[in-house]
Amino acid sequence: MSDYRVMMFQECPRCKAHEPDHAFVNCSFDVKEREGKVVQIFECTRCKHTW
């Protein structure tokens, strides 16, 4: 697998859009390799939005 940096504390953009002062950072993430690139996928544990 390639070199990559894991971003661990991302805020959910959907929750943040509805609640500007929202600071919920309990998002899970997965790291996958797709077409030779490492992709990090986040999922909000509150609203289940993925990005």
N, C-alpha and C positions, 0 to 999 in steps of 0.2 A: 504494500500500500504506500502511497505517496506521503510526503511530509504535509502536515496540516496543523492548524491551530483550532482547538476546541473552544467555542464560546459557550460558557455554561450558564450565565445569568442573563438571559434575554427576557424582555417583557413582551407579553402578548400584544400584538398591534391591534387586534380586535377589541380586547378588554380596554386597552389604553384609549382607543377612539371613543368609546362610550363613557369612560370615566377618566378624564384627563389627569386626575391626581392619583390614579390607580398605580400601585407599585407591587403588584403580584408577580413574583418572579419564579414561582414553582412550575417551571415548564420542563418537561422531559425532552430528551433529544436522542437522536440516533445518528450515527456516522456511517455512510454507505459510499461505495465506490461505483460511479456510473460513468461509462464511456471514458475511463481513464482518469476521471476527476473525482476527488473526494467531496461529497456533499453532506452537509449537516442539516438534518430535518428536525424542527422543533414542534412540540405539541403542548398546548396549554392544558394543564390538568384541571382548570376551572371550566373552560368553555369548549375544549376539545378541538380548537382551531389549530391547523397545521400550516407551517410556512417554512 
